[in-house]
Amino acid sequence: MTQIIKGGNLPLSGEPMRVAVVRRSGGPEAPKVDAAALLVDADGRVRDRGDLVFYNQPEHAGSGIRLLGEAQGEGGVVADWLEIDPGRIEASVERVVVAASCDGGAFGEVEDLYVRAVSATTGAQLALYAVEDATTETAILLGEFYRRNGGWKFRAVGQGYDSGLPALATDFGFSASDEEADDEAGGEGVAVAEAPAPAPVTAPPPVTEPVPPQAAPVPLAVEKAGAPVPYSGAPVAAPLGRLNALPAEFGPEFPYFEYQGDGKEDVETGLTLPRGFIAVDVVKKGAGFLDIVTLTVRKRRWRQVVRSRMVDLRGVGVLHHDGQSPLRLRVDTRGRWMIRLRPVSTLRAFDGPVEGYGPDVLAYTGDETGVRFRYEGDEDKKGYFGVAAHRKGGHWEYRFSRRDRGRGKGDLPRGPRLLVVEADGAWSMEPRPGGGGGFWSRSGR
C-alpha cells in the first residue's frame, strides 16, 4: 500500500522519482500555492541558500534535484512537479524536504491538497499523502525523503506554520524578512516537527494530476552507447505540459529514443523521419564543454544542436532534419552523457511566465509581443543568455540577449515559432503585450 497517513513512512527503492504537489484551483481569487524542496544535513539545517530549490532557483547543482514547474489538468487540478534522483544526492544531505507556501490565503482554503511520488521511468505510484487537517497555515511541510540503513524512505509530515516563510527560514538555519521570503524563498521548505497522532485513513482525493511540464531527462545508468532505446515514459499521444498547439508540419510525431555514451562519439540513429524539427533533451555528468551537432552523410559537421559549459548539464536543444537521409549526431564532450529525441509537440508553450535553468526550447504560437526576461547568471553571476526564434523551414533569427546577470526586454514576431534559449544559468521570461508588468511580483501571476 503506497497511500499513507500523517506520521507514516514507506521504504523506497532508490529509483529516480517525480514528485507532484497537487491541489484543485478554486478560481482566480483562490490562494496561490508554490512547491519547493530543501536539502537538509545531519543537523537539520540547510548548508547555504544553494540548498533551496524553488521557482527562482529551480535546480540544485550538486544533487540534481529540480523543480519542473506547474502543469494544469482537467477540473481545475494543478500540480507543481519536482524531479528527485536519490542516487545523485550528495552524501552530506540527510533529508530532502518537500514543502509549499500559500499566497493570498491559508491552506485551509486550498482544496484537495496532496503530495504524490511516482517512478520517473514507469509512472508507478511510490507514495501518496493527502493533507486533510490544514486550517490557518500559510506554509506547510508536506513530507520528506530521508536516509535510513543505506536506503531511502518517505515520511508524511503535514506540519504547518501560521507565520509562514520567515518561521521556516529560522527553523532551517537562515534568516529572512517577510520581503525576502516572498521575493527569494517563495515556496521553500519547512522544518520537521514531531508528527501528531495519525488520523483515520481516507480514500485519496478523486483527482488526477497533470503530467510534468516537460520531458525530464532520466539519470545516466547505461554504460553501453549506440543502440537506440525506446523511451518507456509518457506516450506521444499525451504530450507533457500545456499543449503548445504548433502546426503538425513543424515536426513529426514519433516514439522517444534515447542514446547514452561516454566521451566523444558519433551517434548513428538509423532514424529517417519526415522533414521538420526534433527536440533533443541532453544530460551531461560533471564539468567540461559539450557540443552536439548534426552530421552529413560524409560525417562532416552540419548544424549546431546544443553547446554548453554548464556543470551537470540538463537542458533542451533542437535540430532541423531534412527528411531525406538517416539522422546522424556527433556528441563531443568528456564524461558520461545521455540524449533523448522527442517530437516538438511535447515542448513547453510560451504563453505566460516561464522559468528555466540552462538551454531550453519553447513553442510560441501567439501574436507579435514584447518580452521581459531576467537572467540570474552562472555560479559567478555571469555567463550568457540569448533567445533565437525559429520558423517553419528551419530559418531562424536572434531576437534578444544579455551578458552577465540582470533584466531586459525584447520583442517576438508573430508565431508559430520555436524559441531557442541559450543560457548558462537560471532565467525567466514573460510575454508583455503592450508593455506593463507585475512580472517580478510573485503575487502578480
C-alpha positions in Angstrom: 0.0 0.0 0.0 1.5 3.3 -1.1 -1.0 5.7 0.5 0.0 6.7 4.0 -1.4 8.9 6.8 0.2 11.7 8.7 3.2 10.5 10.5 3.5 7.3 8.5 6.5 6.2 6.4 7.3 4.0 3.5 10.5 2.4 2.2 11.7 3.4 -1.3 13.7 1.5 -3.9 16.1 4.5 -4.5 15.0 4.8 -8.2 14.6 8.3 -9.8 11.2 9.9 -8.9 8.9 12.7 -9.9 7.1 14.3 -7.0 3.8 16.2 -7.5 2.3 18.8 -5.1 -1.3 18.7 -6.2 -4.3 20.8 -5.4 -7.5 21.9 -7.1 -7.7 25.6 -8.1 -10.7 27.5 -6.7 -10.6 30.2 -9.4 -8.7 33.5 -9.8 -9.4 34.5 -6.2 -8.1 31.3 -4.6 -4.8 31.2 -2.8 -1.7 30.7 -4.9 0.5 27.7 -4.0 4.2 27.2 -4.7 6.1 24.0 -4.1 9.7 23.6 -3.2 12.4 21.4 -1.7 15.1 21.9 0.9 18.2 19.8 1.2 19.0 19.3 4.9 22.1 18.0 6.6 22.5 15.8 9.7 22.0 18.9 11.9 18.6 19.6 10.4 19.8 22.7 8.6 20.5 23.8 5.0 24.2 24.4 4.4 23.5 27.6 2.4 20.9 29.1 0.2 22.0 26.9 -2.6 20.2 24.0 -0.8 16.8 25.6 -1.6 15.0 24.6 -4.8 12.1 26.9 -5.7 10.7 29.0 -8.5 13.6 31.4 -8.5 16.3 28.7 -8.2 14.8 25.7 -9.9 17.8 23.2 -9.7 20.3 22.1 -7.1 23.7 21.8 -8.9 25.3 19.2 -6.6 22.4 16.8 -6.2 20.4 17.3 -9.4 17.1 18.0 -7.7 15.0 20.3 -9.8 11.6 22.0 -9.9 10.0 21.3 -13.3 7.2 23.9 -12.8 3.5 23.9 -12.8 1.1 21.9 -15.0 -2.6 22.3 -15.5 -5.1 19.4 -15.6 -8.8 18.9 -16.1 -11.3 20.1 -13.5 -9.0 22.9 -12.2 -6.3 20.4 -11.0 -2.9 22.0 -10.7 0.4 20.2 -9.9 3.9 21.5 -9.2 6.4 18.8 -10.2 9.8 18.1 -8.7 12.4 15.6 -10.1 14.5 13.7 -7.5 17.1 11.0 -8.1 18.3 9.6 -4.7 21.3 8.2 -6.4 22.7 11.6 -7.2 22.1 13.3 -3.8 25.3 14.4 -2.1 26.4 12.2 0.9 26.2 15.2 3.3 22.4 15.6 2.6 20.4 13.5 5.0 16.9 14.6 4.0 15.0 16.2 1.1 12.1 18.2 2.5 9.1 18.8 0.2 7.1 21.9 1.2 4.7 24.5 -0.1 3.8 28.1 0.6 0.4 29.8 0.2 0.0 33.4 -1.1 -3.3 35.3 -0.8 -4.9 32.9 1.8 -4.3 29.9 4.0 -4.0 26.2 3.3 -7.4 25.7 4.9 -8.8 27.3 1.7 -6.8 25.0 -0.7 -8.9 22.1 -2.0 -7.7 18.5 -2.4 -4.0 19.1 -1.4 -1.8 16.1 -1.5 1.8 15.1 -2.4 2.5 12.1 -4.6 5.7 10.4 -5.7 5.9 8.3 -8.9 8.6 6.4 -10.7 10.3 8.5 -13.3 10.6 5.5 -15.6 7.4 3.5 -15.2 5.0 6.1 -13.7 4.0 3.7 -10.9 2.9 5.3 -7.7 5.5 5.1 -4.9 3.9 7.2 -2.2 0.8 9.4 -1.6 -0.1 11.6 1.3 -3.3 13.7 1.4 -3.4 16.7 3.7 -6.8 16.8 5.5 -6.4 19.0 8.5 -4.9 22.3 7.2 -6.5 25.5 8.6 -4.7 28.8 9.1 -1.2 27.7 7.9 0.5 29.7 5.1 3.5 27.4 4.8 3.4 23.7 5.2 5.8 20.7 5.3 4.2 18.0 3.2 6.8 15.2 3.5 10.4 14.3 3.4 12.7 11.7 1.8 15.3 10.6 4.2 18.2 8.1 4.5 17.8 5.0 6.6 20.1 2.0 6.8 21.8 2.6 3.5 18.5 3.2 1.7 15.7 5.8 1.4 12.3 6.2 2.9 9.4 8.7 2.7 7.6 10.2 5.7 4.3 12.1 5.6 4.6 15.1 8.0 1.9 17.6 7.3 3.3 20.2 9.7 2.2 23.8 9.1 3.2 27.3 10.0 0.8 30.1 10.7 3.6 32.7 10.5 4.7 31.4 7.1 8.0 31.5 5.4 10.1 33.5 7.9 9.4 30.8 10.5 10.6 28.2 8.0 13.8 30.1 7.4 14.5 30.3 11.1 14.0 26.6 11.7 16.3 25.6 8.9 19.2 27.8 10.0 18.9 31.0 8.0 17.1 34.3 8.5 14.7 36.0 6.1 12.5 39.0 6.4 8.9 38.8 5.1 10.0 40.6 1.9 13.0 38.3 1.4 10.8 35.3 1.9 8.3 36.5 -0.6 10.8 37.5 -3.2 13.5 34.9 -2.8 12.3 31.9 -0.8 8.7 31.6 -2.0 7.7 28.1 -1.5 10.8 26.7 0.1 10.7 24.2 2.8 9.7 23.9 6.4 11.3 22.3 9.4 10.4 18.8 10.6 8.4 18.6 13.8 7.1 15.6 15.8 4.1 14.3 13.9 0.8 14.3 15.7 -1.2 11.2 16.3 -2.2 9.6 12.9 -5.6 10.5 11.6 -8.0 7.8 10.1 -7.2 6.6 6.6 -9.4 8.0 3.9 -9.5 7.5 0.2 -7.2 9.5 -2.0 -8.6 12.7 -3.5 -10.8 12.0 -6.5 -8.5 13.9 -8.9 -5.7 13.1 -11.3 -2.8 15.4 -11.5 -1.5 16.5 -14.9 1.8 15.2 -16.2 5.0 17.1 -15.7 5.5 20.3 -17.7 8.4 18.9 -19.7 10.0 15.6 -20.5 12.7 15.5 -17.8 15.8 13.5 -18.7 16.4 10.3 -16.8 19.6 9.5 -14.9 22.6 8.1 -16.7 22.6 4.4 -15.9 23.6 2.6 -19.1 27.3 2.4 -19.9 26.9 1.0 -23.4 26.4 3.6 -26.2 25.0 3.5 -29.7 21.8 1.4 -29.9 18.6 3.4 -29.7 16.5 2.6 -26.6 12.7 3.4 -26.9 11.7 5.6 -24.0 9.1 3.9 -21.8 7.7 7.1 -20.3 4.7 9.3 -21.4 3.4 8.3 -24.8 3.4 10.9 -27.7 -0.4 10.8 -27.6 -0.3 12.6 -24.2 2.2 15.5 -24.6 3.8 16.7 -21.4 2.7 20.1 -20.0 0.5 22.7 -21.7 -0.3 21.8 -25.3 1.8 24.1 -27.5 -0.5 24.0 -30.5 2.3 24.0 -33.0 1.2 23.1 -36.6 1.9 19.5 -37.4 4.3 20.4 -40.2 6.7 21.9 -37.6 7.8 18.4 -36.8 6.8 14.8 -37.0 5.3 12.6 -34.2 7.5 9.6 -33.3 8.3 7.5 -30.2 11.0 8.9 -27.9 14.5 7.5 -28.4 17.5 7.6 -26.0 21.2 7.2 -26.7 23.9 7.1 -24.0 27.7 7.2 -24.2 31.0 8.3 -22.7 33.2 11.0 -24.2 33.2 11.9 -27.9 31.1 9.7 -30.1 29.2 9.7 -33.4 25.6 8.5 -33.0 24.1 6.7 -35.9 20.4 6.8 -35.0 19.2 4.9 -38.0 16.1 7.1 -38.0 14.7 8.6 -41.2 11.9 10.9 -40.2 9.8 13.4 -42.2 11.3 16.9 -42.6 10.9 19.1 -39.6 12.2 20.0 -36.1 13.2 17.5 -33.5 13.6 18.3 -29.7 16.7 17.0 -28.1 17.0 16.5 -24.3 20.6 16.5 -23.0 22.1 15.3 -19.7 25.9 15.5 -19.1 27.6 14.5 -15.9 30.3 16.7 -14.4 32.2 19.7 -15.7 33.5 20.3 -19.2 32.4 21.6 -22.6 29.7 19.8 -24.5 29.0 20.3 -28.2 26.3 18.4 -30.2 26.0 18.8 -34.0 24.2 17.0 -36.8 26.5 15.3 -39.4 26.3 15.0 -43.2 26.4 11.6 -45.0 30.2 12.0 -45.1 30.3 12.8 -41.3 31.1 16.4 -41.7 29.7 18.9 -39.1 26.5 20.4 -40.3 24.2 22.2 -37.8 24.5 23.1 -34.2 22.1 21.4 -31.7 23.4 22.3 -28.2 26.6 23.7 -26.9 27.2 24.5 -23.2 29.9 24.7 -20.5 27.5 24.1 -17.6 28.4 21.6 -14.9 25.9 18.7 -14.6 24.0 20.0 -17.6 20.4 19.2 -18.1 18.9 21.1 -21.0 17.0 21.0 -24.2 18.1 21.7 -27.8 16.5 21.4 -31.2 17.6 20.3 -34.7 16.0 20.6 -38.1 16.0 17.3 -40.1 16.0 17.3 -43.9 13.7 14.3 -44.1 15.9 12.6 -46.6 18.9 10.9 -45.0 19.2 9.0 -41.7 19.8 11.3 -38.8 23.4 11.4 -37.5 24.7 13.3 -34.5 28.1 13.9 -33.0 28.4 14.4 -29.2 31.8 16.0 -28.3 32.4 16.1 -24.5 34.2 14.3 -21.7 32.4 12.0 -19.3 29.0 10.3 -19.5 26.1 11.7 -21.3 22.5 11.0 -22.5 20.5 12.5 -25.3 16.8 11.9 -26.0 15.0 12.6 -29.2 11.3 13.6 -28.9 8.7 15.5 -31.0 8.4 19.2 -30.8 4.7 18.8 -29.9 5.9 17.9 -26.4 7.8 21.2 -25.8 6.6 23.7 -23.2 4.4 26.5 -24.5 5.5 30.1 -24.0 2.0 31.5 -23.2 2.8 33.0 -19.8 5.6 33.2 -17.3 8.2 30.5 -17.8 11.4 29.7 -15.9 14.3 27.5 -16.7 17.9 26.6 -15.9 20.3 26.3 -18.8 19.5 25.8 -22.5 15.9 25.2 -23.4 13.4 25.3 -26.3 9.8 26.7 -26.1 6.9 26.8 -28.5 5.3 30.2 -29.2 2.0 30.5 -31.2 0.8 33.9 -30.2 0.8 37.4 -31.8 3.7 39.8 -32.0 4.6 40.7 -28.5 7.2 42.2 -26.2 9.1 40.1 -23.7 10.5 40.8 -20.3 13.3 38.5 -19.1 15.6 38.0 -16.1 18.9 36.2 -16.2 20.5 35.1 -12.9 23.8 34.0 -14.4 26.0 31.1 -13.6 27.7 30.4 -10.3 29.8 33.6 -10.7 26.7 35.6 -11.7 28.0 35.9 -15.2 27.5 33.9 -18.4 25.3 34.5 -21.5 21.5 34.5 -22.1 20.0 34.7 -25.6 16.8 33.8 -27.5 16.5 32.9 -31.1 13.2 32.5 -32.9 12.9 29.6 -35.5 10.1 29.4 -38.0 8.9 26.7 -40.3 11.6 25.6 -42.8 14.5 25.9 -40.4 15.0 29.6 -40.7 15.9 31.5 -37.5 17.0 34.9 -36.2 18.3 36.2 -32.9 15.8 38.3 -31.0 17.5 39.4 -27.8 20.4 38.6 -25.5 22.3 39.6 -22.4 25.8 39.0 -21.0 26.0 38.7 -17.2 23.0 38.6 -14.9 20.3 41.2 -15.0 16.9 42.1 -16.5 16.0 43.1 -20.0 13.3 43.4 -22.7 12.9 42.1 -26.2 10.4 41.5 -28.9 9.0 38.4 -30.6 7.4 38.2 -34.1 4.1 36.6 -34.6 4.0 32.8 -34.1 4.2 29.9 -34.7 7.9 29.9 -33.7 10.3 27.8 -31.7 12.2 29.9 -29.2 15.7 28.5 -28.6 17.1 29.7 -25.3 20.9 29.8 -24.7 21.7 30.2 -21.0 24.5 29.4 -18.6 22.2 29.5 -15.5 18.8 30.3 -14.2 16.4 32.6 -16.2 12.8 33.6 -16.5 10.6 35.2 -19.2 7.1 36.6 -19.7 5.2 38.0 -22.6 4.2 41.6 -22.2 1.6 42.7 -24.8 1.6 46.4 -24.8 4.2 46.5 -22.1 3.2 46.7 -18.4 4.3 44.5 -15.7 3.8 42.7 -12.4 6.3 40.1 -13.7 8.7 40.5 -10.8 6.0 40.2 -8.1 5.1 36.5 -7.4 1.6 37.6 -6.4 1.1 39.1 -9.9 1.0 35.7 -11.6 
